Structures are given as C-alpha cells and as structure tokens.
Amino acid sequence: MITVADIVDALKGKAVGLDFHHPLVGVASIQEPKPNHVIPYFSDQHYDQLANISKTSVLLSTQAIDRPHVFVFNGPMAMAQLIELFRWTVPPLPTLVHDTAQVHASAHIGEGSVIQAGVVIQAGAVIGNRCFIGEGSQIFSNVSIGDSVRIGNKCTIRSGAIIGSDGFGYMTQPDRTHRFMPHQGGVWLGDSVHIGSLTTVDRGVLADTQIGAGTKIDAHCHIAHNALIGKQCLIAGGVQFAGSVTIGDHCIFAGQVAVKDHVTIGPNSVILSRAGVTKSFPSGGVTLFGFPAQLHRDELRFQAKLKRMVGTK
C-alpha cells in the first residue's frame, strides 16, 4: 500500500492539508479523475474540473491552491516518478483464452490477458499483459500489442501493426538532456475497428488513447499518445496524428495528412490530401486543404491569387 507519506518522501514534496496515512492506488489525469488516485494539476485552465475530483484523491500541484495537495517544484518530473512508484502495485491476474479462439503456436499471450470466442491470432503475434481481445477479432501475423490494450469485438489488426507502444514523451531537463516520461495508459479500440499494416497507435501517458467503433485506419499511419479518435472515421495511408488530438465522429482524412498536437477537429469534417492542420476547427462539418490547412474555398482563392501574382512577373 502506498500512502501520502510515501509520495511526499519519494517526490521530496510538501503536503498541504493532507493525512499522511491516506492510501492511494495510482495516478489519473484531471480529465478522467478517479477516487484514491493522485491527480496532477499544473495549470489553471483546468480549474473548472477541480469540482469533479473526489475528496479521496490527492492533487499534485506546482502552485498554491485552496485544496489539500502535494506541492512540488517540477511537475512533469514528479509525475514521472509517481508513475514508476505505482507501476509495481498491479496484482497478478489469470490468463484466459476461450476454447474457440485460434492462437498460433508461435504467438505469445501475456499474463492476465483475456482472449474471447472466435478470436484468430496468427503467427508471430505478441499480446502483452492485461490485454482484452473481443469476440471475432483477427490479429494478423507479427502484430505487437503492448500491455493494457483493450480491443473490441470484430476488430481487424493487419500484419506488422504496433498497438500500445510508448509515445514520444520526453521532458527537457535544465541541462538540456531529455528524460523519458513513463506511460501508464493503454489503448482502447471500439468494436469493428480496422488497423492497417505497419500502423502504430501509442499508449496514453495517464489515460488511454482511444479509437471509436467502426473507424478504419489504413497502413503506415501514426496515432500518438492520448489521441481521441471518434466513431466511423476513415483515415487513409500515411496520416500522422500528434499527441492529444481530438477527432470527432464521421471524419475523413485523405492520404498523408498531418495534424498538430492538441488540435480538435469536429465531426463530419473532411481533410484533403497532404493538408497540415495546425489549429482547431471544433465546430466540425468543414473541408480543409493546404498548409497550414484552411477552409477549402479559402485555399483555392489563395492559390488563384498566387498564380496571378506569379503570372504578372
């Protein structure tokens, strides 16, 4: 059992208004808070979400706030230490493989994973610990699935895909070296999701990376950590999503689109080939084109003006 006292000692922090004997079971994000967890709070932009946090949880803060908390000077570093501290508290679970599942002899199933009825796992596939693969899903050859990945029913994961690898989460230190931020989140795929060959989907830092039911992702795509992809989206080859993007339902991304981190694109949007999306379009229902991506009609007008200017020389 890990207590507030253990956390204060490990982080060299300062407890404000806390019971040192209060038990804690993990770290959770402020967007998805959980009881008896440590919740990082490093920015006032999340102030309105404080009301949703259970009184049994403990805030980790880099600033003085009017709630009990543990004060630290370096928030990201403290969060990395906490993830490592709780990493070894997960209890062992039995591995369960349904009698009707077809698992190739060369495939590996990790501890505590659940493989449901009708699942097919081909040669060389690796399933990590504490994973769940829903009924009728197909895992093709040489797929790698990391720990704590949840795959829904009737999903298809094509050869060479990697689901649940750690994201590109590095913190630059005062001496300009880069320290890796441990990832404890998983990946959550809804029912009937398709993941193409050699596509990568990174696990989240605290919460899960999520892909909604019915979404189809082509080959050679990259979904970075903490991305939230909606339902019934179509994502063509070579699309790259940076970390913490939010994509609404029924969006279409043509080939080689790139989307900047923390960008939101609302539902029913169409992003045309090779667009580079650098800002949010949360209302949705838009067609985007160009770099930086803008409304399709605006980009066409810009291109027309540019051609006229070149033609006058």
DRENDRENLUM-937462 format. One record per residue (C-alpha): residue in one letter; x, y, z. Coordinates in nm, 2 decimals, padded with zeros to 4 digits. Last residue first. Layout:
BEGIN
+------+--------+--------+--------+
: code :      u :      v :      w :
+------+--------+--------+--------+
:    A :      X :      Y :      Z :
...
+------+--------+--------+--------+
END
This chain:
BEGIN
+------+--------+--------+--------+
: code :      u :      v :      w :
+------+--------+--------+--------+
:    K :  00.62 :  03.88 : -06.35 :
:    T :  00.25 :  03.92 : -06.38 :
:    G :  00.19 :  03.54 : -06.39 :
:    V :  00.34 :  03.49 : -06.05 :
:    M :  00.09 :  03.73 : -05.90 :
:    R : -00.20 :  03.56 : -06.08 :
:    K : -00.08 :  03.22 : -05.97 :
:    L : -00.07 :  03.34 : -05.60 :
:    K : -00.42 :  03.48 : -05.63 :
:    A : -00.56 :  03.15 : -05.76 :
:    Q : -00.38 :  02.96 : -05.48 :
:    F : -00.52 :  03.19 : -05.22 :
:    R : -00.87 :  03.15 : -05.36 :
:    L : -00.84 :  02.77 : -05.36 :
:    E : -00.72 :  02.78 : -05.00 :
:    D : -01.02 :  02.99 : -04.89 :
:    R : -01.26 :  02.75 : -05.07 :
:    H : -01.10 :  02.45 : -04.89 :
:    L : -01.12 :  02.60 : -04.55 :
:    Q : -00.77 :  02.62 : -04.40 :
:    A : -00.48 :  02.39 : -04.35 :
:    P : -00.14 :  02.54 : -04.29 :
:    F : -00.06 :  02.40 : -04.53 :
:    G : -00.33 :  02.31 : -04.78 :
:    F : -00.69 :  02.18 : -04.75 :
:    L : -00.98 :  02.16 : -04.51 :
:    T : -01.34 :  02.06 : -04.56 :
:    V : -01.56 :  02.16 : -04.26 :
:    G : -01.85 :  02.00 : -04.08 :
:    G : -01.69 :  02.04 : -03.75 :
:    S : -01.74 :  02.31 : -03.48 :
:    P : -01.40 :  02.23 : -03.32 :
:    F : -01.18 :  02.35 : -03.61 :
:    S : -00.85 :  02.36 : -03.42 :
:    K : -00.52 :  02.49 : -03.54 :
:    T : -00.21 :  02.35 : -03.72 :
:    V : -00.37 :  02.10 : -03.97 :
:    G : -00.12 :  02.02 : -04.24 :
:    A : -00.30 :  01.90 : -04.56 :
:    R : -00.13 :  01.63 : -04.76 :
:    S : -00.46 :  01.50 : -04.91 :
:    L : -00.79 :  01.66 : -04.81 :
:    I : -00.93 :  01.68 : -04.46 :
:    V : -01.31 :  01.62 : -04.45 :
:    S : -01.51 :  01.70 : -04.14 :
:    N : -01.83 :  01.53 : -04.02 :
:    P : -01.74 :  01.58 : -03.65 :
:    G : -01.52 :  01.85 : -03.50 :
:    I : -01.14 :  01.87 : -03.54 :
:    T : -00.95 :  01.95 : -03.21 :
:    V : -00.57 :  02.02 : -03.21 :
:    H : -00.37 :  01.92 : -02.90 :
:    D : -00.07 :  01.81 : -03.11 :
:    K : -00.06 :  01.91 : -03.48 :
:    V : -00.24 :  01.71 : -03.75 :
:    A : -00.06 :  01.57 : -04.06 :
:    V : -00.25 :  01.44 : -04.37 :
:    Q : -00.05 :  01.20 : -04.58 :
:    G : -00.35 :  01.04 : -04.76 :
:    A : -00.71 :  01.16 : -04.71 :
:    F : -00.87 :  01.21 : -04.37 :
:    I : -01.24 :  01.16 : -04.34 :
:    C : -01.44 :  01.24 : -04.02 :
:    H : -01.75 :  01.05 : -03.91 :
:    D : -01.72 :  01.12 : -03.54 :
:    G : -01.50 :  01.39 : -03.39 :
:    I : -01.12 :  01.40 : -03.37 :
:    T : -00.93 :  01.51 : -03.06 :
:    V : -00.55 :  01.54 : -03.08 :
:    S : -00.36 :  01.46 : -02.76 :
:    G : -00.03 :  01.38 : -02.92 :
:    A :  00.04 :  01.42 : -03.30 :
:    F : -00.18 :  01.25 : -03.56 :
:    Q :  00.00 :  01.13 : -03.88 :
:    V : -00.18 :  01.01 : -04.19 :
:    G :  00.03 :  00.79 : -04.42 :
:    G : -00.25 :  00.59 : -04.56 :
:    A : -00.61 :  00.69 : -04.54 :
:    I : -00.82 :  00.75 : -04.22 :
:    L : -01.19 :  00.69 : -04.24 :
:    C : -01.39 :  00.78 : -03.92 :
:    Q : -01.69 :  00.57 : -03.80 :
:    K : -01.66 :  00.67 : -03.44 :
:    G : -01.42 :  00.93 : -03.29 :
:    I : -01.05 :  00.94 : -03.25 :
:    L : -00.91 :  01.06 : -02.91 :
:    A : -00.53 :  01.09 : -02.91 :
:    N : -00.36 :  01.03 : -02.58 :
:    H : -00.03 :  00.92 : -02.73 :
:    A :  00.03 :  00.94 : -03.10 :
:    I : -00.17 :  00.78 : -03.38 :
:    H :  00.07 :  00.70 : -03.67 :
:    C : -00.04 :  00.57 : -04.01 :
:    H :  00.16 :  00.34 : -04.24 :
:    A : -00.15 :  00.13 : -04.35 :
:    D : -00.51 :  00.24 : -04.34 :
:    I : -00.73 :  00.32 : -04.04 :
:    K : -01.10 :  00.23 : -04.03 :
:    T : -01.32 :  00.36 : -03.75 :
:    G : -01.63 :  00.15 : -03.68 :
:    A : -01.62 :  00.20 : -03.30 :
:    G : -01.41 :  00.48 : -03.17 :
:    I : -01.03 :  00.49 : -03.13 :
:    Q : -00.90 :  00.58 : -02.78 :
:    T : -00.56 :  00.65 : -02.64 :
:    D : -00.60 :  00.57 : -02.27 :
:    A : -00.54 :  00.80 : -01.97 :
:    L : -00.21 :  00.87 : -01.79 :
:    V :  00.06 :  00.88 : -02.06 :
:    G : -00.15 :  00.72 : -02.33 :
:    R : -00.05 :  00.42 : -02.54 :
:    D :  00.08 :  00.48 : -02.89 :
:    V : -00.10 :  00.35 : -03.21 :
:    T :  00.13 :  00.25 : -03.49 :
:    T :  00.04 :  00.14 : -03.84 :
:    L :  00.26 : -00.11 : -04.01 :
:    S : -00.03 : -00.29 : -04.17 :
:    G : -00.38 : -00.13 : -04.13 :
:    I : -00.59 : -00.10 : -03.82 :
:    H : -00.96 : -00.17 : -03.86 :
:    V : -01.21 : -00.10 : -03.58 :
:    S : -01.52 : -00.32 : -03.57 :
:    D : -01.59 : -00.26 : -03.20 :
:    G : -01.41 :  00.01 : -03.01 :
:    L : -01.03 :  00.02 : -02.96 :
:    W : -00.89 :  00.14 : -02.62 :
:    V : -00.52 :  00.19 : -02.59 :
:    G : -00.34 :  00.19 : -02.25 :
:    G : -00.22 :  00.45 : -02.00 :
:    Q :  00.08 :  00.40 : -01.78 :
:    H :  00.34 :  00.58 : -01.99 :
:    P :  00.68 :  00.67 : -01.84 :
:    M :  00.81 :  01.02 : -01.93 :
:    F :  01.15 :  00.99 : -02.09 :
:    R :  01.43 :  01.23 : -01.98 :
:    H :  01.59 :  01.46 : -02.24 :
:    T :  01.92 :  01.65 : -02.17 :
:    R :  01.92 :  02.03 : -02.20 :
:    D :  02.09 :  02.07 : -01.85 :
:    P :  01.77 :  02.22 : -01.72 :
:    Q :  01.59 :  01.90 : -01.83 :
:    T :  01.38 :  01.85 : -02.15 :
:    M :  01.09 :  01.61 : -02.09 :
:    Y :  01.04 :  01.33 : -02.34 :
:    G :  00.71 :  01.16 : -02.44 :
:    F :  00.74 :  01.01 : -02.78 :
:    G :  00.47 :  00.75 : -02.70 :
:    D :  00.51 :  00.41 : -02.55 :
:    S :  00.38 :  00.12 : -02.77 :
:    G :  00.02 :  00.02 : -02.73 :
:    I : -00.07 : -00.11 : -03.07 :
:    I :  00.20 : -00.20 : -03.33 :
:    A :  00.09 : -00.31 : -03.67 :
:    G :  00.31 : -00.55 : -03.86 :
:    S :  00.03 : -00.75 : -04.02 :
:    R : -00.32 : -00.62 : -04.00 :
:    I : -00.53 : -00.56 : -03.69 :
:    T : -00.90 : -00.63 : -03.76 :
:    C : -01.17 : -00.58 : -03.50 :
:    K : -01.48 : -00.79 : -03.47 :
:    N : -01.54 : -00.72 : -03.10 :
:    G : -01.34 : -00.46 : -02.91 :
:    I : -00.96 : -00.44 : -02.84 :
:    R : -00.85 : -00.33 : -02.50 :
:    V : -00.47 : -00.27 : -02.46 :
:    S : -00.33 : -00.29 : -02.11 :
:    D :  00.02 : -00.41 : -02.21 :
:    G :  00.15 : -00.38 : -02.56 :
:    I :  00.02 : -00.54 : -02.88 :
:    S :  00.27 : -00.63 : -03.15 :
:    V :  00.14 : -00.77 : -03.48 :
:    N :  00.37 : -01.02 : -03.64 :
:    S :  00.10 : -01.21 : -03.83 :
:    F : -00.27 : -01.09 : -03.82 :
:    I : -00.48 : -01.03 : -03.52 :
:    Q : -00.85 : -01.10 : -03.61 :
:    S : -01.14 : -01.01 : -03.38 :
:    G : -01.43 : -01.25 : -03.35 :
:    E : -01.51 : -01.18 : -02.99 :
:    G : -01.31 : -00.91 : -02.81 :
:    I : -00.94 : -00.90 : -02.73 :
:    F : -00.85 : -00.79 : -02.38 :
:    C : -00.50 : -00.71 : -02.26 :
:    R : -00.36 : -00.75 : -01.91 :
:    N : -00.01 : -00.84 : -02.02 :
:    G :  00.11 : -00.80 : -02.38 :
:    I : -00.01 : -00.99 : -02.70 :
:    V :  00.27 : -01.08 : -02.94 :
:    A :  00.19 : -01.20 : -03.29 :
:    G :  00.45 : -01.43 : -03.46 :
:    A :  00.20 : -01.65 : -03.64 :
:    Q : -00.17 : -01.55 : -03.64 :
:    I : -00.42 : -01.47 : -03.36 :
:    V : -00.78 : -01.55 : -03.45 :
:    V : -01.05 : -01.46 : -03.20 :
:    G : -01.37 : -01.67 : -03.22 :
:    A : -01.46 : -01.65 : -02.85 :
:    Q : -01.26 : -01.42 : -02.62 :
:    I : -00.89 : -01.37 : -02.55 :
:    V : -00.84 : -01.23 : -02.20 :
:    S : -00.49 : -01.12 : -02.08 :
:    G : -00.37 : -01.16 : -01.72 :
:    E : -00.02 : -01.27 : -01.82 :
:    G :  00.09 : -01.22 : -02.18 :
:    I : -00.02 : -01.42 : -02.49 :
:    H :  00.27 : -01.51 : -02.73 :
:    A :  00.21 : -01.63 : -03.09 :
:    S :  00.43 : -01.91 : -03.23 :
:    A :  00.18 : -02.18 : -03.16 :
:    H : -00.09 : -01.99 : -03.35 :
:    V : -00.39 : -01.89 : -03.14 :
:    Q : -00.74 : -01.99 : -03.27 :
:    A : -01.01 : -01.89 : -03.01 :
:    T : -01.29 : -02.14 : -02.98 :
:    D : -01.18 : -02.27 : -02.64 :
:    H : -01.16 : -01.91 : -02.50 :
:    V : -00.82 : -01.80 : -02.37 :
:    L : -00.80 : -01.67 : -02.01 :
:    T : -00.47 : -01.56 : -01.85 :
:    P : -00.50 : -01.52 : -01.47 :
:    L : -00.43 : -01.19 : -01.30 :
:    P : -00.13 : -01.06 : -01.10 :
:    P : -00.18 : -00.75 : -00.88 :
:    V : -00.07 : -00.41 : -01.02 :
:    T :  00.14 : -00.23 : -00.75 :
:    W :  00.47 : -00.24 : -00.94 :
:    R :  00.40 :  00.06 : -01.17 :
:    F :  00.28 :  00.28 : -00.88 :
:    L :  00.62 :  00.43 : -00.80 :
:    E :  00.72 :  00.45 : -01.17 :
:    I :  00.41 :  00.65 : -01.25 :
:    L :  00.48 :  00.87 : -00.94 :
:    Q :  00.84 :  00.94 : -01.05 :
:    A :  00.72 :  01.05 : -01.40 :
:    M :  00.46 :  01.28 : -01.24 :
:    A :  00.72 :  01.44 : -01.02 :
:    M :  00.94 :  01.51 : -01.32 :
:    P :  00.64 :  01.66 : -01.51 :
:    G :  00.55 :  01.88 : -01.21 :
:    N :  00.89 :  02.02 : -01.11 :
:    F :  00.86 :  02.24 : -00.80 :
:    V :  00.63 :  02.01 : -00.60 :
:    F :  00.33 :  02.08 : -00.37 :
:    V :  00.12 :  01.79 : -00.25 :
:    H : -00.24 :  01.89 : -00.22 :
:    P : -00.53 :  01.98 :  00.00 :
:    R : -00.74 :  02.25 : -00.17 :
:    D : -00.71 :  02.62 : -00.20 :
:    I : -00.42 :  02.61 : -00.44 :
:    A : -00.05 :  02.71 : -00.41 :
:    Q :  00.13 :  02.62 : -00.73 :
:    T :  00.32 :  02.32 : -00.88 :
:    S :  00.04 :  02.08 : -00.79 :
:    L : -00.02 :  01.71 : -00.72 :
:    L : -00.38 :  01.68 : -00.61 :
:    V : -00.48 :  01.39 : -00.38 :
:    S : -00.80 :  01.18 : -00.44 :
:    T : -01.03 :  01.08 : -00.16 :
:    K : -01.22 :  01.41 : -00.19 :
:    S : -01.32 :  01.30 : -00.54 :
:    I : -01.24 :  01.53 : -00.83 :
:    N : -01.52 :  01.67 : -01.03 :
:    A : -01.51 :  02.02 : -00.87 :
:    L : -01.15 :  02.05 : -00.98 :
:    Q : -01.26 :  02.04 : -01.34 :
:    D : -01.33 :  02.42 : -01.35 :
:    Y : -00.97 :  02.49 : -01.26 :
:    H : -00.83 :  02.30 : -01.56 :
:    Q : -00.70 :  02.61 : -01.74 :
:    D : -00.54 :  02.69 : -01.40 :
:    S : -00.24 :  02.47 : -01.50 :
:    F : -00.03 :  02.21 : -01.32 :
:    Y : -00.28 :  01.99 : -01.15 :
:    P : -00.17 :  01.62 : -01.15 :
:    I : -00.43 :  01.39 : -00.99 :
:    V : -00.30 :  01.12 : -00.74 :
:    H : -00.56 :  00.85 : -00.71 :
:    N : -00.79 :  00.74 : -00.43 :
:    P : -01.10 :  00.81 : -00.64 :
:    K : -01.05 :  00.85 : -01.02 :
:    P : -01.01 :  01.16 : -01.23 :
:    E : -01.06 :  01.14 : -01.61 :
:    Q : -00.98 :  01.49 : -01.75 :
:    I : -00.76 :  01.55 : -01.44 :
:    S : -00.55 :  01.25 : -01.53 :
:    A : -00.50 :  00.96 : -01.30 :
:    V : -00.21 :  00.82 : -01.09 :
:    G : -00.24 :  00.51 : -00.88 :
:    V : -00.37 :  00.33 : -00.57 :
:    L : -00.36 :  00.58 : -00.28 :
:    P : -00.38 :  00.53 :  00.10 :
:    H : -00.42 :  00.82 :  00.35 :
:    H : -00.17 :  00.78 :  00.63 :
:    F : -00.01 :  01.12 :  00.58 :
:    D : -00.35 :  01.29 :  00.61 :
:    L : -00.34 :  01.60 :  00.39 :
:    G : -00.38 :  01.98 :  00.45 :
:    V : -00.07 :  02.07 :  00.25 :
:    A :  00.20 :  01.80 :  00.20 :
:    K :  00.53 :  01.93 :  00.08 :
:    G :  00.74 :  01.75 : -00.19 :
:    K :  01.06 :  01.55 : -00.18 :
:    L :  00.90 :  01.34 : -00.45 :
:    A :  00.96 :  01.00 : -00.29 :
:    D :  00.91 :  01.12 :  00.07 :
:    V :  00.59 :  01.31 : -00.02 :
:    I :  00.46 :  01.01 : -00.21 :
:    D :  00.53 :  00.76 :  00.07 :
:    A :  00.37 :  00.99 :  00.33 :
:    V :  00.06 :  01.02 :  00.11 :
:    T :  00.04 :  00.64 :  00.13 :
:    I :  00.13 :  00.35 : -00.09 :
:    M :  00.00 :  00.00 :  00.00 :
+------+--------+--------+--------+
END
